[in-house]
Amino acid sequence: MPELSISRVDQLLAEISSRQPKARGNLIFGLDATASRERTWDTAAHLQAQMFLEVATIGTLDLQLVYFRGNGECRASGWVNDPLILTRAMVKIRCEAGCTQIGRVLVHAAREATRRSVNAVVFVGDACEEGREVLVQSARELGGLGVPVFMFQEGHDPIARARFREIAELTRGAYHRFDQGSARQLGELLRAVAAFAVGGIAALEQQDSAAARLLLGQMR
C-alpha cells in the first residue's frame, strides 16, 4: 500500500477551510481488530484517510472510529474531521485475539444516532461469532432511525456473509465481499459511502462509478 501523502492531505484541508462547506456528514467507521485482521490493518488505516480526501470537494465529513479486539474490548474515538488524527490513532492500534463484537458496534451506533444525525455506518470485518437474534434487533433499531449500514466482508466465511447481508438489508444499506487483493475496490466503495454520508443519494449518483452503482443497486 503506498504511503499516505501528508502534503496532499494538508493541501486539501487548507482548501476546505478557505470556503464554506457545501454539506456536512457524520459517519461511523467500525472495524474488527481481532487477530485475523492484523495483516490488513494498515491498509484499513490508509483507506480511511482516503475517504476524507475524496469528499473534500463535496463538504465536511465528521468520522468516529469504533473498533473491537481482545477480551471484550470495544472502543470508540471522539468525532473528528481531520484524517491525520484518526489515521495516526489507527496505526498505533495492534490487533489482538478475541471474539467478534459487531453487536456492540451496532448498539453504539444507535446510541450515537439519538444524540446527533448519523448518516451512515461502515463496518469492515471477516467473521461473525454472535447470535443472529441480537444482531437483527440492533439492525432493526438502526433501520428505524434511518441509519444505513454498509457491511464489507473480507474473505469467504459463510456465516459472516449471511449475517452481514441481513444487517445491510434491514438498514437499507449495502453488502460487499472483498479479499486481500481487492483493496482498491474496497477503497472505492468506502469513498462512495463517504460521499453518500455527506451528500445523500444525489451525491452517490453524481459519482457515476462502479462502486457507486453497486451501492445504489442495493439501496433502492
LUMBALUM-427123 format. One line per field, with one value per residue (C-alpha): x, y, z; residue number from 1; residue in one letter. Coordinates in Angstrom, 1 decimal. Layout:
N
xx c(X ...) $
yy c(Y ...) $
zz c(Z ...) $
num c(NUM ...) $
residu c(A ...) $
//
This chain:
220
xx c(0.0 1.6 2.5 -0.2 0.9 0.7 1.3 -1.8 -3.9 -2.7 -3.4 -6.9 -7.7 -6.5 -8.8 -11.7 -11.1 -10.9 -14.5 -17.9 -18.6 -21.5 -22.7 -21.7 -22.0 -21.4 -20.1 -19.2 -16.4 -16.4 -13.5 -12.8 -9.4 -9.1 -6.0 -7.3 -7.3 -3.8 -2.4 -4.8 -5.0 -2.5 -4.4 -7.6 -5.9 -4.8 -8.3 -9.9 -7.8 -8.5 -12.2 -11.7 -9.7 -12.3 -15.2 -13.2 -14.9 -18.4 -18.3 -17.1 -17.1 -17.0 -16.0 -15.9 -13.8 -15.2 -13.1 -13.1 -10.4 -9.2 -11.2 -14.3 -12.5 -14.6 -13.7 -14.9 -13.0 -14.3 -15.8 -13.1 -12.9 -9.1 -7.9 -4.5 -5.9 -7.7 -5.0 -2.3 -4.6 -5.3 -1.7 -1.0 -3.7 -2.4 -4.8 -5.5 -7.1 -10.7 -14.4 -16.3 -18.4 -20.4 -23.5 -21.7 -20.8 -24.4 -25.7 -23.2 -24.2 -27.9 -27.0 -25.0 -27.9 -30.1 -27.5 -26.7 -27.5 -25.6 -25.7 -24.1 -22.3 -19.5 -18.2 -15.2 -14.6 -14.0 -16.1 -19.2 -19.4 -22.5 -26.1 -28.4 -31.1 -29.0 -27.7 -31.1 -32.6 -29.9 -30.0 -33.8 -33.3 -30.8 -33.1 -35.9 -33.5 -32.8 -29.2 -28.0 -25.2 -22.6 -21.1 -17.9 -16.6 -13.1 -12.8 -15.3 -16.8 -20.4 -21.8 -20.4 -21.8 -25.3 -25.2 -23.6 -26.1 -29.0 -27.7 -27.3 -30.8 -32.5 -31.0 -31.3 -27.5 -25.4 -23.1 -20.0 -17.3 -13.6 -10.3 -6.7 -6.1 -9.0 -8.0 -8.5 -12.1 -12.8 -11.3 -13.6 -16.6 -15.6 -15.2 -18.7 -20.1 -18.4 -19.9 -23.3 -22.8 -22.1 -24.5 -27.0 -28.3 -27.7 -24.0 -23.8 -25.5 -23.2 -20.1 -21.1 -18.6 -18.8 -18.7 -21.5 -23.7 -23.1 -24.3 -27.2 -28.4 -28.8 -30.1 -33.0) $
yy c(0.0 3.4 5.7 8.4 11.8 14.2 17.2 16.2 16.0 19.4 21.0 19.7 20.6 24.1 24.4 23.2 25.7 28.6 28.2 27.4 23.6 22.7 19.9 18.0 14.4 12.1 8.6 5.8 3.6 0.2 -2.2 -5.7 -5.5 -9.1 -11.2 -12.4 -8.8 -7.9 -8.4 -5.8 -3.3 -0.8 -0.9 -0.1 3.0 4.2 3.7 5.6 8.6 8.5 8.7 12.2 13.3 12.1 14.0 17.2 18.9 17.8 19.1 18.1 14.6 14.0 10.5 8.3 5.2 2.2 -1.0 -4.2 -6.7 -8.9 -10.0 -7.8 -4.6 -2.3 1.4 4.5 7.6 11.1 12.7 14.3 15.8 15.6 12.5 12.6 12.3 9.0 7.6 8.2 6.6 3.6 2.8 2.6 0.0 -3.6 -6.4 -8.9 -12.3 -12.3 -12.8 -10.5 -7.8 -6.5 -6.2 -3.7 -1.6 -1.5 -0.7 2.1 3.5 3.5 5.4 8.0 8.4 9.6 12.3 13.6 12.8 9.8 9.5 6.1 3.3 1.3 -2.0 -3.9 -7.4 -11.1 -13.1 -13.1 -15.2 -13.7 -14.9 -13.7 -12.5 -9.9 -8.5 -8.4 -6.5 -3.8 -3.6 -3.0 -0.3 1.4 1.0 2.6 5.5 5.9 4.9 2.6 0.2 -0.8 -4.2 -5.1 -8.6 -9.7 -13.4 -16.1 -17.1 -18.2 -17.2 -13.7 -13.4 -14.3 -12.0 -9.1 -9.3 -9.3 -6.3 -4.4 -5.3 -4.4 -1.0 -0.3 -0.2 -2.5 -5.5 -6.4 -9.1 -8.4 -10.2 -9.2 -8.5 -6.1 -3.2 -0.8 -1.9 -1.6 1.9 2.9 1.5 3.4 6.6 6.1 5.6 8.8 10.7 9.4 10.4 13.9 14.4 11.6 9.6 12.6 12.7 8.9 9.2 12.0 9.8 7.6 4.9 1.2 1.3 3.9 1.9 -1.2 0.5 2.2 -1.1 -2.5 0.7 1.3) $
zz c(0.0 -1.0 1.8 2.5 1.2 4.2 1.9 -0.2 3.0 4.2 0.8 0.6 4.2 3.5 0.5 2.6 5.4 2.8 1.8 3.3 3.1 0.8 3.1 6.3 7.1 10.1 9.5 12.0 10.8 12.6 12.4 13.6 15.2 16.2 15.3 11.9 10.7 11.5 8.0 6.6 9.4 7.9 4.7 6.5 8.1 4.7 3.1 6.0 5.4 1.7 2.4 3.7 0.7 -1.8 -0.2 0.3 -2.7 -1.5 2.0 5.5 6.8 10.6 11.4 14.5 14.7 16.6 16.9 19.0 19.9 22.6 25.6 25.4 24.4 22.3 22.0 20.2 19.3 19.5 16.4 14.2 10.7 10.4 8.6 10.2 13.7 13.1 10.8 13.4 16.0 13.9 13.1 16.8 17.4 17.4 16.7 19.5 19.5 20.6 19.6 17.3 18.9 16.0 18.1 20.4 17.3 16.2 19.7 19.9 16.5 17.5 20.7 18.8 16.3 19.2 20.0 16.5 12.9 11.8 8.0 7.6 9.4 7.7 9.1 7.8 9.2 8.3 10.8 12.9 16.0 17.5 17.5 14.7 17.1 18.8 15.6 13.9 16.8 16.7 12.9 13.0 15.5 13.2 10.3 12.3 13.0 9.2 9.5 6.7 7.5 4.8 5.6 3.9 4.4 4.0 2.9 2.4 5.8 5.0 8.4 8.2 4.7 5.8 8.9 7.1 4.2 6.7 8.6 5.4 4.2 7.4 7.5 3.7 3.4 1.2 1.5 -0.5 -0.1 -0.9 -0.4 0.2 -3.5 -3.8 -1.5 -4.4 -4.8 -1.1 -1.2 -4.0 -2.0 1.1 -0.8 -2.3 1.2 2.4 -0.5 0.5 4.1 3.1 0.2 0.2 -2.7 -5.1 -4.3 -4.8 -8.2 -9.3 -8.7 -11.6 -10.6 -10.5 -6.7 -6.5 -8.9 -6.8 -3.7 -5.4 -6.8 -3.2 -1.5 -3.9) $
num c(1 2 3 4 5 6 7 8 9 10 11 12 13 14 15 16 17 18 19 20 21 22 23 24 25 26 27 28 29 30 31 32 33 34 35 36 37 38 39 40 41 42 43 44 45 46 47 48 49 50 51 52 53 54 55 56 57 58 59 60 61 62 63 64 65 66 67 68 69 70 71 72 73 74 75 76 77 78 79 80 81 82 83 84 85 86 87 88 89 90 91 92 93 94 95 96 97 98 99 100 101 102 103 104 105 106 107 108 109 110 111 112 113 114 115 116 117 118 119 120 121 122 123 124 125 126 127 128 129 130 131 132 133 134 135 136 137 138 139 140 141 142 143 144 145 146 147 148 149 150 151 152 153 154 155 156 157 158 159 160 161 162 163 164 165 166 167 168 169 170 171 172 173 174 175 176 177 178 179 180 181 182 183 184 185 186 187 188 189 190 191 192 193 194 195 196 197 198 199 200 201 202 203 204 205 206 207 208 209 210 211 212 213 214 215 216 217 218 219 220) $
residu c(M P E L S I S R V D Q L L A E I S S R Q P K A R G N L I F G L D A T A S R E R T W D T A A H L Q A Q M F L E V A T I G T L D L Q L V Y F R G N G E C R A S G W V N D P L I L T R A M V K I R C E A G C T Q I G R V L V H A A R E A T R R S V N A V V F V G D A C E E G R E V L V Q S A R E L G G L G V P V F M F Q E G H D P I A R A R F R E I A E L T R G A Y H R F D Q G S A R Q L G E L L R A V A A F A V G G I A A L E Q Q D S A A A R L L L G Q M R) $
//
